[in-house]
Amino acid sequence: MTAEELSKIIVKGMEDKKASDIVVMDLRGVKNSFTDFFVICSGNSDTQIEAISDSIEETTLKFKEKPFRSEGKTNKQWILMDYINVVAHIFLKDRRKFYGLEELWGDAKITHIES
């Protein structure tokens, strides 16, 4: 499976739990990037971001893909799911604004997913 296909599957997992402000960042043309895509979304509560994370994992497992590593499930403010070529970031809204990944990786091609 390509990284682009996997990023679309991750978006589907996010949409299934009503994630907001979904963005796909194509980092393939960015010098020194360590992955091909970031898929970023926001949730309204710690319960919702955990549900989004679970949904992504369930959706990707249907395609025999599972994260190499996940972090942040204990504090539930920013959950990171590393699939090597695609990294999913699930933020509480205020945490997303604070960390500003879209600005940090401003050279990436950014696609906003319409809900």
ZINOR-V463684 format. One line per field, one symbol per residue. phi: phi as a letter, one per 40 degrees, with the letter a starting at -180 (. if undefined). burial: + if it has 24 or more other ideal C-beta (glycine too) atoms within 12 Angstrom, else -. Layout:
phi = ???
burial = ???
//
This chain:
phi = .cccccccccddccccbgcbfcbbbccccccgcbacbbbbabbcacccccccdcccccccccbfbbccabbgcccfbabbbcbgcbbcbbbcdccccccfdcccbccccbbcccc
burial = --+--+++++++++-++-+++++++++-------+++++++++--+-++++++++++-++----+-+--+-+----+++++++-++++++++--++----++--+--+-------
//
